[in-house]
């Protein structure tokens, strides 16, 4: 199975740590990062897609992808 997640968050070191943690769990970057500005909260918001090959697992709609 190939799993996909899209991580979003405030453009700060915590977001970078979340992406780094996913990379260290075997996920790979997918595509380019995104950046937009949230005028209500007054800060930039990042997004980054990640994918992971998970052999021997069949996709189920209710599965917790973050635990793969």
N, CA, C and O atoms as a Maestro MAE file, in Angstrom:
{
 s_m_m2io_version
 :::
 2.0.0
}

f_m_ct {
 s_m_title
 :::
 protein
 m_atom[272] {
  # First column is atom index #
  i_m_mmod_type
  r_m_x_coord
  r_m_y_coord
  r_m_z_coord
  i_m_residue_number
  s_m_chain_name
  s_m_pdb_residue_name
  s_m_pdb_atom_name
  i_m_atomic_number
  :::
  1 25 0.838 -1.166 0.000 1 A "UNK " " N  " 7
  2 3 0.000 0.000 0.000 1 A "UNK " " CA " 6
  3 2 0.886 1.233 0.000 1 A "UNK " " C  " 6
  4 15 1.953 1.249 0.614 1 A "UNK " " O  " 8
  5 25 0.437 2.247 -0.685 2 A "UNK " " N  " 7
  6 3 1.122 3.530 -0.649 2 A "UNK " " CA " 6
  7 2 0.235 4.504 0.112 2 A "UNK " " C  " 6
  8 15 -0.903 4.753 -0.287 2 A "UNK " " O  " 8
  9 25 0.751 5.057 1.205 3 A "UNK " " N  " 7
  10 3 -0.002 5.973 2.051 3 A "UNK " " CA " 6
  11 2 0.383 7.414 1.735 3 A "UNK " " C  " 6
  12 15 1.513 7.697 1.336 3 A "UNK " " O  " 8
  13 25 -0.570 8.311 1.921 4 A "UNK " " N  " 7
  14 3 -0.389 9.737 1.644 4 A "UNK " " CA " 6
  15 2 -0.897 10.545 2.828 4 A "UNK " " C  " 6
  16 15 -1.951 10.248 3.389 4 A "UNK " " O  " 8
  17 25 -0.146 11.558 3.199 5 A "UNK " " N  " 7
  18 3 -0.580 12.517 4.218 5 A "UNK " " CA " 6
  19 2 -0.191 13.905 3.770 5 A "UNK " " C  " 6
  20 15 0.803 14.095 3.069 5 A "UNK " " O  " 8
  21 25 -0.988 14.872 4.184 6 A "UNK " " N  " 7
  22 3 -0.677 16.280 3.917 6 A "UNK " " CA " 6
  23 2 -0.588 16.985 5.260 6 A "UNK " " C  " 6
  24 15 -1.588 17.140 5.962 6 A "UNK " " O  " 8
  25 25 0.609 17.405 5.606 7 A "UNK " " N  " 7
  26 3 0.852 18.066 6.884 7 A "UNK " " CA " 6
  27 2 0.713 19.565 6.708 7 A "UNK " " C  " 6
  28 15 1.205 20.125 5.728 7 A "UNK " " O  " 8
  29 25 0.050 20.218 7.646 8 A "UNK " " N  " 7
  30 3 -0.074 21.669 7.615 8 A "UNK " " CA " 6
  31 2 0.201 22.218 9.006 8 A "UNK " " C  " 6
  32 15 0.057 21.516 10.007 8 A "UNK " " O  " 8
  33 25 0.595 23.465 9.053 9 A "UNK " " N  " 7
  34 3 0.811 24.112 10.341 9 A "UNK " " CA " 6
  35 2 1.461 25.460 10.179 9 A "UNK " " C  " 6
  36 15 1.909 25.837 9.095 9 A "UNK " " O  " 8
  37 25 1.503 26.180 11.283 10 A "UNK " " N  " 7
  38 3 2.158 27.477 11.326 10 A "UNK " " CA " 6
  39 2 3.606 27.328 10.862 10 A "UNK " " C  " 6
  40 15 4.269 26.339 11.172 10 A "UNK " " O  " 8
  41 25 4.085 28.320 10.119 11 A "UNK " " N  " 7
  42 3 5.462 28.304 9.614 11 A "UNK " " CA " 6
  43 2 6.417 28.604 10.770 11 A "UNK " " C  " 6
  44 15 6.819 29.747 10.989 11 A "UNK " " O  " 8
  45 25 6.765 27.547 11.499 12 A "UNK " " N  " 7
  46 3 7.688 27.699 12.620 12 A "UNK " " CA " 6
  47 2 8.503 26.415 12.773 12 A "UNK " " C  " 6
  48 15 8.354 25.475 11.991 12 A "UNK " " O  " 8
  49 25 9.356 26.389 13.779 13 A "UNK " " N  " 7
  50 3 10.218 25.214 13.955 13 A "UNK " " CA " 6
  51 2 9.406 23.974 14.319 13 A "UNK " " C  " 6
  52 15 9.826 22.861 14.004 13 A "UNK " " O  " 8
  53 25 8.259 24.134 14.972 14 A "UNK " " N  " 7
  54 3 7.434 22.973 15.318 14 A "UNK " " CA " 6
  55 2 6.960 22.247 14.062 14 A "UNK " " C  " 6
  56 15 6.923 21.017 14.033 14 A "UNK " " O  " 8
  57 25 6.596 23.006 13.017 15 A "UNK " " N  " 7
  58 3 6.186 22.381 11.760 15 A "UNK " " CA " 6
  59 2 7.360 21.619 11.148 15 A "UNK " " C  " 6
  60 15 7.195 20.490 10.687 15 A "UNK " " O  " 8
  61 25 8.528 22.225 11.143 16 A "UNK " " N  " 7
  62 3 9.715 21.549 10.602 16 A "UNK " " CA " 6
  63 2 10.022 20.272 11.372 16 A "UNK " " C  " 6
  64 15 10.424 19.272 10.778 16 A "UNK " " O  " 8
  65 25 9.837 20.298 12.690 17 A "UNK " " N  " 7
  66 3 10.056 19.099 13.496 17 A "UNK " " CA " 6
  67 2 9.035 18.016 13.161 17 A "UNK " " C  " 6
  68 15 9.386 16.836 13.151 17 A "UNK " " O  " 8
  69 25 7.780 18.382 12.888 18 A "UNK " " N  " 7
  70 3 6.769 17.393 12.496 18 A "UNK " " CA " 6
  71 2 7.155 16.709 11.185 18 A "UNK " " C  " 6
  72 15 7.058 15.488 11.059 18 A "UNK " " O  " 8
  73 25 7.593 17.507 10.215 19 A "UNK " " N  " 7
  74 3 8.009 16.938 8.929 19 A "UNK " " CA " 6
  75 2 9.241 16.055 9.130 19 A "UNK " " C  " 6
  76 15 9.312 14.958 8.575 19 A "UNK " " O  " 8
  77 25 10.196 16.515 9.905 20 A "UNK " " N  " 7
  78 3 11.405 15.738 10.174 20 A "UNK " " CA " 6
  79 2 11.063 14.412 10.851 20 A "UNK " " C  " 6
  80 15 11.643 13.379 10.517 20 A "UNK " " O  " 8
  81 25 10.132 14.433 11.792 21 A "UNK " " N  " 7
  82 3 9.713 13.197 12.463 21 A "UNK " " CA " 6
  83 2 9.118 12.217 11.458 21 A "UNK " " C  " 6
  84 15 9.396 11.020 11.526 21 A "UNK " " O  " 8
  85 25 8.308 12.707 10.534 22 A "UNK " " N  " 7
  86 3 7.715 11.828 9.522 22 A "UNK " " CA " 6
  87 2 8.803 11.225 8.632 22 A "UNK " " C  " 6
  88 15 8.751 10.038 8.313 22 A "UNK " " O  " 8
  89 25 9.776 12.025 8.235 23 A "UNK " " N  " 7
  90 3 10.873 11.521 7.403 23 A "UNK " " CA " 6
  91 2 11.635 10.422 8.135 23 A "UNK " " C  " 6
  92 15 12.053 9.440 7.522 23 A "UNK " " O  " 8
  93 25 11.814 10.585 9.434 24 A "UNK " " N  " 7
  94 3 12.534 9.594 10.221 24 A "UNK " " CA " 6
  95 2 11.710 8.348 10.512 24 A "UNK " " C  " 6
  96 15 12.245 7.357 11.009 24 A "UNK " " O  " 8
  97 25 10.417 8.383 10.210 25 A "UNK " " N  " 7
  98 3 9.553 7.206 10.327 25 A "UNK " " CA " 6
  99 2 9.365 6.526 8.972 25 A "UNK " " C  " 6
  100 15 8.518 5.644 8.827 25 A "UNK " " O  " 8
  101 25 10.163 6.943 7.972 26 A "UNK " " N  " 7
  102 3 10.126 6.284 6.671 26 A "UNK " " CA " 6
  103 2 9.264 6.959 5.617 26 A "UNK " " C  " 6
  104 15 9.182 6.466 4.492 26 A "UNK " " O  " 8
  105 25 8.615 8.077 5.948 27 A "UNK " " N  " 7
  106 3 7.832 8.811 4.959 27 A "UNK " " CA " 6
  107 2 8.789 9.596 4.070 27 A "UNK " " C  " 6
  108 15 9.901 9.917 4.490 27 A "UNK " " O  " 8
  109 25 8.368 9.908 2.847 28 A "UNK " " N  " 7
  110 3 9.172 10.686 1.904 28 A "UNK " " CA " 6
  111 2 8.396 11.912 1.462 28 A "UNK " " C  " 6
  112 15 7.170 11.877 1.350 28 A "UNK " " O  " 8
  113 25 9.115 12.996 1.211 29 A "UNK " " N  " 7
  114 3 8.479 14.204 0.704 29 A "UNK " " CA " 6
  115 2 7.833 13.911 -0.643 29 A "UNK " " C  " 6
  116 15 8.373 13.151 -1.447 29 A "UNK " " O  " 8
  117 25 6.675 14.520 -0.883 30 A "UNK " " N  " 7
  118 3 5.966 14.338 -2.144 30 A "UNK " " CA " 6
  119 2 5.579 15.725 -2.656 30 A "UNK " " C  " 6
  120 15 4.752 16.411 -2.055 30 A "UNK " " O  " 8
  121 25 6.171 16.119 -3.745 31 A "UNK " " N  " 7
  122 3 5.870 17.433 -4.314 31 A "UNK " " CA " 6
  123 2 6.534 18.557 -3.543 31 A "UNK " " C  " 6
  124 15 7.326 18.338 -2.626 31 A "UNK " " O  " 8
  125 25 6.185 19.758 -3.944 32 A "UNK " " N  " 7
  126 3 6.764 20.954 -3.338 32 A "UNK " " CA " 6
  127 2 5.951 21.388 -2.127 32 A "UNK " " C  " 6
  128 15 4.749 21.133 -2.061 32 A "UNK " " O  " 8
  129 25 6.600 22.043 -1.170 33 A "UNK " " N  " 7
  130 3 5.855 22.580 -0.036 33 A "UNK " " CA " 6
  131 2 4.987 23.762 -0.494 33 A "UNK " " C  " 6
  132 15 5.234 24.365 -1.538 33 A "UNK " " O  " 8
  133 25 3.981 24.071 0.303 34 A "UNK " " N  " 7
  134 3 3.124 25.221 0.026 34 A "UNK " " CA " 6
  135 2 3.240 26.210 1.174 34 A "UNK " " C  " 6
  136 15 3.617 25.846 2.288 34 A "UNK " " O  " 8
  137 25 2.916 27.450 0.895 35 A "UNK " " N  " 7
  138 3 2.964 28.486 1.914 35 A "UNK " " CA " 6
  139 2 1.870 29.495 1.615 35 A "UNK " " C  " 6
  140 15 1.737 29.960 0.483 35 A "UNK " " O  " 8
  141 25 1.094 29.831 2.625 36 A "UNK " " N  " 7
  142 3 0.050 30.842 2.480 36 A "UNK " " CA " 6
  143 2 0.015 31.658 3.763 36 A "UNK " " C  " 6
  144 15 0.686 31.322 4.738 36 A "UNK " " O  " 8
  145 25 -0.760 32.719 3.760 37 A "UNK " " N  " 7
  146 3 -0.849 33.579 4.930 37 A "UNK " " CA " 6
  147 2 -2.266 33.542 5.474 37 A "UNK " " C  " 6
  148 15 -3.226 33.710 4.721 37 A "UNK " " O  " 8
  149 25 -2.403 33.324 6.778 38 A "UNK " " N  " 7
  150 3 -3.698 33.343 7.451 38 A "UNK " " CA " 6
  151 2 -3.875 34.729 8.075 38 A "UNK " " C  " 6
  152 15 -3.275 35.022 9.110 38 A "UNK " " O  " 8
  153 25 -4.697 35.587 7.450 39 A "UNK " " N  " 7
  154 3 -4.833 36.953 7.959 39 A "UNK " " CA " 6
  155 2 -5.548 37.018 9.318 39 A "UNK " " C  " 6
  156 15 -5.335 37.962 10.079 39 A "UNK " " O  " 8
  157 25 -6.374 36.045 9.620 40 A "UNK " " N  " 7
  158 3 -7.078 36.035 10.904 40 A "UNK " " CA " 6
  159 2 -6.097 35.765 12.045 40 A "UNK " " C  " 6
  160 15 -6.120 36.442 13.073 40 A "UNK " " O  " 8
  161 25 -5.229 34.761 11.846 41 A "UNK " " N  " 7
  162 3 -4.250 34.406 12.880 41 A "UNK " " CA " 6
  163 2 -2.973 35.235 12.776 41 A "UNK " " C  " 6
  164 15 -2.190 35.302 13.724 41 A "UNK " " O  " 8
  165 25 -2.768 35.865 11.620 42 A "UNK " " N  " 7
  166 3 -1.612 36.738 11.445 42 A "UNK " " CA " 6
  167 2 -0.293 36.026 11.262 42 A "UNK " " C  " 6
  168 15 0.747 36.560 11.649 42 A "UNK " " O  " 8
  169 25 -0.298 34.825 10.680 43 A "UNK " " N  " 7
  170 3 0.965 34.133 10.432 43 A "UNK " " CA " 6
  171 2 0.882 33.282 9.165 43 A "UNK " " C  " 6
  172 15 -0.199 32.990 8.655 43 A "UNK " " O  " 8
  173 25 2.060 32.897 8.677 44 A "UNK " " N  " 7
  174 3 2.154 32.039 7.498 44 A "UNK " " CA " 6
  175 2 1.824 30.601 7.895 44 A "UNK " " C  " 6
  176 15 2.093 30.171 9.017 44 A "UNK " " O  " 8
  177 25 1.233 29.866 6.947 45 A "UNK " " N  " 7
  178 3 0.874 28.466 7.156 45 A "UNK " " CA " 6
  179 2 1.563 27.637 6.073 45 A "UNK " " C  " 6
  180 15 1.428 27.921 4.883 45 A "UNK " " O  " 8
  181 25 2.308 26.604 6.500 46 A "UNK " " N  " 7
  182 3 3.025 25.704 5.586 46 A "UNK " " CA " 6
  183 2 2.213 24.449 5.342 46 A "UNK " " C  " 6
  184 15 1.368 24.064 6.151 46 A "UNK " " O  " 8
  185 25 2.485 23.822 4.215 47 A "UNK " " N  " 7
  186 3 1.927 22.513 3.917 47 A "UNK " " CA " 6
  187 2 2.964 21.682 3.192 47 A "UNK " " C  " 6
  188 15 3.725 22.200 2.375 47 A "UNK " " O  " 8
  189 25 2.995 20.389 3.490 48 A "UNK " " N  " 7
  190 3 3.922 19.481 2.818 48 A "UNK " " CA " 6
  191 2 3.283 18.102 2.744 48 A "UNK " " C  " 6
  192 15 2.863 17.546 3.759 48 A "UNK " " O  " 8
  193 25 3.215 17.561 1.541 49 A "UNK " " N  " 7
  194 3 2.709 16.205 1.355 49 A "UNK " " CA " 6
  195 2 3.846 15.214 1.574 49 A "UNK " " C  " 6
  196 15 4.998 15.477 1.230 49 A "UNK " " O  " 8
  197 25 3.492 14.060 2.160 50 A "UNK " " N  " 7
  198 3 4.443 12.974 2.358 50 A "UNK " " CA " 6
  199 2 3.774 11.661 1.957 50 A "UNK " " C  " 6
  200 15 2.557 11.516 2.075 50 A "UNK " " O  " 8
  201 25 4.568 10.715 1.488 51 A "UNK " " N  " 7
  202 3 4.063 9.398 1.097 51 A "UNK " " CA " 6
  203 2 4.957 8.322 1.719 51 A "UNK " " C  " 6
  204 15 6.113 8.566 2.065 51 A "UNK " " O  " 8
  205 25 4.374 7.116 1.849 52 A "UNK " " N  " 7
  206 3 5.133 6.005 2.415 52 A "UNK " " CA " 6
  207 2 4.631 4.704 1.818 52 A "UNK " " C  " 6
  208 15 3.424 4.473 1.739 52 A "UNK " " O  " 8
  209 25 5.561 3.851 1.396 53 A "UNK " " N  " 7
  210 3 5.232 2.501 0.950 53 A "UNK " " CA " 6
  211 2 5.129 1.620 2.195 53 A "UNK " " C  " 6
  212 15 6.036 1.598 3.027 53 A "UNK " " O  " 8
  213 25 4.018 0.898 2.310 54 A "UNK " " N  " 7
  214 3 3.810 0.009 3.452 54 A "UNK " " CA " 6
  215 2 3.492 -1.377 2.908 54 A "UNK " " C  " 6
  216 15 2.330 -1.683 2.640 54 A "UNK " " O  " 8
  217 25 4.514 -2.226 2.742 55 A "UNK " " N  " 7
  218 3 4.296 -3.558 2.182 55 A "UNK " " CA " 6
  219 2 3.444 -4.430 3.106 55 A "UNK " " C  " 6
  220 15 3.545 -4.349 4.330 55 A "UNK " " O  " 8
  221 25 2.610 -5.258 2.492 56 A "UNK " " N  " 7
  222 3 1.832 -6.224 3.242 56 A "UNK " " CA " 6
  223 2 0.620 -5.664 3.973 56 A "UNK " " C  " 6
  224 15 -0.016 -6.373 4.753 56 A "UNK " " O  " 8
  225 25 0.298 -4.412 3.728 57 A "UNK " " N  " 7
  226 3 -0.861 -3.786 4.374 57 A "UNK " " CA " 6
  227 2 -1.841 -3.369 3.294 57 A "UNK " " C  " 6
  228 15 -1.451 -2.768 2.292 57 A "UNK " " O  " 8
  229 25 -3.110 -3.685 3.495 58 A "UNK " " N  " 7
  230 3 -4.160 -3.252 2.580 58 A "UNK " " CA " 6
  231 2 -4.820 -1.998 3.125 58 A "UNK " " C  " 6
  232 15 -5.057 -1.884 4.328 58 A "UNK " " O  " 8
  233 25 -5.110 -1.073 2.250 59 A "UNK " " N  " 7
  234 3 -5.740 0.176 2.659 59 A "UNK " " CA " 6
  235 2 -7.147 -0.055 3.192 59 A "UNK " " C  " 6
  236 15 -7.932 -0.807 2.615 59 A "UNK " " O  " 8
  237 25 -7.447 0.604 4.297 60 A "UNK " " N  " 7
  238 3 -8.785 0.617 4.894 60 A "UNK " " CA " 6
  239 2 -9.126 2.076 5.174 60 A "UNK " " C  " 6
  240 15 -8.300 2.783 5.751 60 A "UNK " " O  " 8
  241 25 -10.304 2.556 4.791 61 A "UNK " " N  " 7
  242 3 -10.656 3.965 4.995 61 A "UNK " " CA " 6
  243 2 -10.534 4.460 6.428 61 A "UNK " " C  " 6
  244 15 -10.289 5.648 6.634 61 A "UNK " " O  " 8
  245 25 -10.694 3.598 7.426 62 A "UNK " " N  " 7
  246 3 -10.644 4.051 8.808 62 A "UNK " " CA " 6
  247 2 -9.276 3.963 9.461 62 A "UNK " " C  " 6
  248 15 -9.140 4.272 10.645 62 A "UNK " " O  " 8
  249 25 -8.262 3.548 8.717 63 A "UNK " " N  " 7
  250 3 -6.952 3.343 9.333 63 A "UNK " " CA " 6
  251 2 -6.294 4.665 9.729 63 A "UNK " " C  " 6
  252 15 -6.513 5.692 9.087 63 A "UNK " " O  " 8
  253 25 -5.494 4.630 10.780 64 A "UNK " " N  " 7
  254 3 -4.768 5.807 11.259 64 A "UNK " " CA " 6
  255 2 -3.460 5.918 10.489 64 A "UNK " " C  " 6
  256 15 -2.477 5.261 10.829 64 A "UNK " " O  " 8
  257 25 -3.449 6.741 9.460 65 A "UNK " " N  " 7
  258 3 -2.267 6.830 8.602 65 A "UNK " " CA " 6
  259 2 -1.039 7.329 9.351 65 A "UNK " " C  " 6
  260 15 0.081 6.942 9.019 65 A "UNK " " O  " 8
  261 25 -1.223 8.165 10.336 66 A "UNK " " N  " 7
  262 3 -0.096 8.683 11.102 66 A "UNK " " CA " 6
  263 2 0.637 7.635 11.922 66 A "UNK " " C  " 6
  264 15 1.754 7.868 12.384 66 A "UNK " " O  " 8
  265 25 0.006 6.480 12.103 67 A "UNK " " N  " 7
  266 3 0.624 5.412 12.878 67 A "UNK " " CA " 6
  267 2 1.388 4.409 12.021 67 A "UNK " " C  " 6
  268 15 1.956 3.454 12.550 67 A "UNK " " O  " 8
  269 25 1.410 4.613 10.707 68 A "UNK " " N  " 7
  270 3 2.123 3.689 9.817 68 A "UNK " " CA " 6
  271 2 3.609 3.888 9.902 68 A "UNK " " C  " 6
  272 15 4.365 3.195 9.221 68 A "UNK " " O  " 8
  :::
 }
 m_bond[271] {
  # First column is bond index #
  i_m_from
  i_m_to
  i_m_order
  :::
  1 1 2 1
  2 2 3 1
  3 3 4 2
  4 3 5 1
  5 5 6 1
  6 6 7 1
  7 7 8 2
  8 7 9 1
  9 9 10 1
  10 10 11 1
  11 11 12 2
  12 11 13 1
  13 13 14 1
  14 14 15 1
  15 15 16 2
  16 15 17 1
  17 17 18 1
  18 18 19 1
  19 19 20 2
  20 19 21 1
  21 21 22 1
  22 22 23 1
  23 23 24 2
  24 23 25 1
  25 25 26 1
  26 26 27 1
  27 27 28 2
  28 27 29 1
  29 29 30 1
  30 30 31 1
  31 31 32 2
  32 31 33 1
  33 33 34 1
  34 34 35 1
  35 35 36 2
  36 35 37 1
  37 37 38 1
  38 38 39 1
  39 39 40 2
  40 39 41 1
  41 41 42 1
  42 42 43 1
  43 43 44 2
  44 43 45 1
  45 45 46 1
  46 46 47 1
  47 47 48 2
  48 47 49 1
  49 49 50 1
  50 50 51 1
  51 51 52 2
  52 51 53 1
  53 53 54 1
  54 54 55 1
  55 55 56 2
  56 55 57 1
  57 57 58 1
  58 58 59 1
  59 59 60 2
  60 59 61 1
  61 61 62 1
  62 62 63 1
  63 63 64 2
  64 63 65 1
  65 65 66 1
  66 66 67 1
  67 67 68 2
  68 67 69 1
  69 69 70 1
  70 70 71 1
  71 71 72 2
  72 71 73 1
  73 73 74 1
  74 74 75 1
  75 75 76 2
  76 75 77 1
  77 77 78 1
  78 78 79 1
  79 79 80 2
  80 79 81 1
  81 81 82 1
  82 82 83 1
  83 83 84 2
  84 83 85 1
  85 85 86 1
  86 86 87 1
  87 87 88 2
  88 87 89 1
  89 89 90 1
  90 90 91 1
  91 91 92 2
  92 91 93 1
  93 93 94 1
  94 94 95 1
  95 95 96 2
  96 95 97 1
  97 97 98 1
  98 98 99 1
  99 99 100 2
  100 99 101 1
  101 101 102 1
  102 102 103 1
  103 103 104 2
  104 103 105 1
  105 105 106 1
  106 106 107 1
  107 107 108 2
  108 107 109 1
  109 109 110 1
  110 110 111 1
  111 111 112 2
  112 111 113 1
  113 113 114 1
  114 114 115 1
  115 115 116 2
  116 115 117 1
  117 117 118 1
  118 118 119 1
  119 119 120 2
  120 119 121 1
  121 121 122 1
  122 122 123 1
  123 123 124 2
  124 123 125 1
  125 125 126 1
  126 126 127 1
  127 127 128 2
  128 127 129 1
  129 129 130 1
  130 130 131 1
  131 131 132 2
  132 131 133 1
  133 133 134 1
  134 134 135 1
  135 135 136 2
  136 135 137 1
  137 137 138 1
  138 138 139 1
  139 139 140 2
  140 139 141 1
  141 141 142 1
  142 142 143 1
  143 143 144 2
  144 143 145 1
  145 145 146 1
  146 146 147 1
  147 147 148 2
  148 147 149 1
  149 149 150 1
  150 150 151 1
  151 151 152 2
  152 151 153 1
  153 153 154 1
  154 154 155 1
  155 155 156 2
  156 155 157 1
  157 157 158 1
  158 158 159 1
  159 159 160 2
  160 159 161 1
  161 161 162 1
  162 162 163 1
  163 163 164 2
  164 163 165 1
  165 165 166 1
  166 166 167 1
  167 167 168 2
  168 167 169 1
  169 169 170 1
  170 170 171 1
  171 171 172 2
  172 171 173 1
  173 173 174 1
  174 174 175 1
  175 175 176 2
  176 175 177 1
  177 177 178 1
  178 178 179 1
  179 179 180 2
  180 179 181 1
  181 181 182 1
  182 182 183 1
  183 183 184 2
  184 183 185 1
  185 185 186 1
  186 186 187 1
  187 187 188 2
  188 187 189 1
  189 189 190 1
  190 190 191 1
  191 191 192 2
  192 191 193 1
  193 193 194 1
  194 194 195 1
  195 195 196 2
  196 195 197 1
  197 197 198 1
  198 198 199 1
  199 199 200 2
  200 199 201 1
  201 201 202 1
  202 202 203 1
  203 203 204 2
  204 203 205 1
  205 205 206 1
  206 206 207 1
  207 207 208 2
  208 207 209 1
  209 209 210 1
  210 210 211 1
  211 211 212 2
  212 211 213 1
  213 213 214 1
  214 214 215 1
  215 215 216 2
  216 215 217 1
  217 217 218 1
  218 218 219 1
  219 219 220 2
  220 219 221 1
  221 221 222 1
  222 222 223 1
  223 223 224 2
  224 223 225 1
  225 225 226 1
  226 226 227 1
  227 227 228 2
  228 227 229 1
  229 229 230 1
  230 230 231 1
  231 231 232 2
  232 231 233 1
  233 233 234 1
  234 234 235 1
  235 235 236 2
  236 235 237 1
  237 237 238 1
  238 238 239 1
  239 239 240 2
  240 239 241 1
  241 241 242 1
  242 242 243 1
  243 243 244 2
  244 243 245 1
  245 245 246 1
  246 246 247 1
  247 247 248 2
  248 247 249 1
  249 249 250 1
  250 250 251 1
  251 251 252 2
  252 251 253 1
  253 253 254 1
  254 254 255 1
  255 255 256 2
  256 255 257 1
  257 257 258 1
  258 258 259 1
  259 259 260 2
  260 259 261 1
  261 261 262 1
  262 262 263 1
  263 263 264 2
  264 263 265 1
  265 265 266 1
  266 266 267 1
  267 267 268 2
  268 267 269 1
  269 269 270 1
  270 270 271 1
  271 271 272 2
  :::
 }
}
